[in-house]
Amino acid sequence: AYGSSRIITFREGPNVRRYFDGANIIRRSESLKLEALYYQLVTVNPFGFDNDVLDGDEYLYGTYNTISSKTKSNNLDFYYLKYHQDQRGYQQGNGEEDRHSFGLRYFGNLNKQLRFDFEFLYQTGDFGGSDISAWTASSNLEYDITCGEGTMTLGLKTEIISGDDDPNDSELNTFNAIYPRGAYFGRIAQIGPANLIDVHASATYRMKKWTLFADYVAFWRESTQD
């Protein structure tokens, strides 16, 4: 799992997790973490111990890095990822995909009560001879309030994920979340992370023996053409 698990993580929900062959190199200091990575997706075949090894049909490589303040209250992730798949399908059609992702994530806490997480990711590359231009922007705020014998946490998440403007032109605008978490918008949501605008408000009240939780999620399509 990397960062906020928005683009690379293990998969919850299905009864078979994703598996990878690969390697990574990590260099850590007090305020800096640098990581270079290369992974190939392992196709999980049914019944026997016959999973594919290093077939090269689908792979990912790049670098994921984090700069932290001395108090760890403010952190910056910056990363580049190259994704390749021999055959992938979108509304625009099917074809070979080579996608480059450039991301920034700023997260931490302003004080003991307020936590924040902002992320922006832009994608470019080639899909079946068409240029790729896709993006996503997200924010996540949480605020704690002492309430009676417990603590109330108010949360607000918002996200915009690009969809394709025109399936008949020579540019693909559909965002590819690559390997996102299964419960991307919560365990009730059936929608994947592409061509969406969402607003997610929540309230959690924690006491010594009880936790009460309520949330509301609204979805819109970012593009009606995708």
Secondary structure, 3 states (H helix, E strand, C coil): CCCCCCCECCCCCCCCCCEEEEEEEEEECCCEEEEEEEEEEECCCCCCCCCCCCCCCEEEEEEEEEEECCCCCEEEEEEEEEEEEEEEEECCEEEEEEEEEEEEEEEEECCCCEEEEEEEEEEEEEECCEEEEEEEEEEEEEEEEEECCEEEEEEEEEEEECCCCCCCCCEECCCCCCECCCCCCCCCCCCCCCCEEEEEEEEEEECCCCEEEEEEEEEECCCCCC
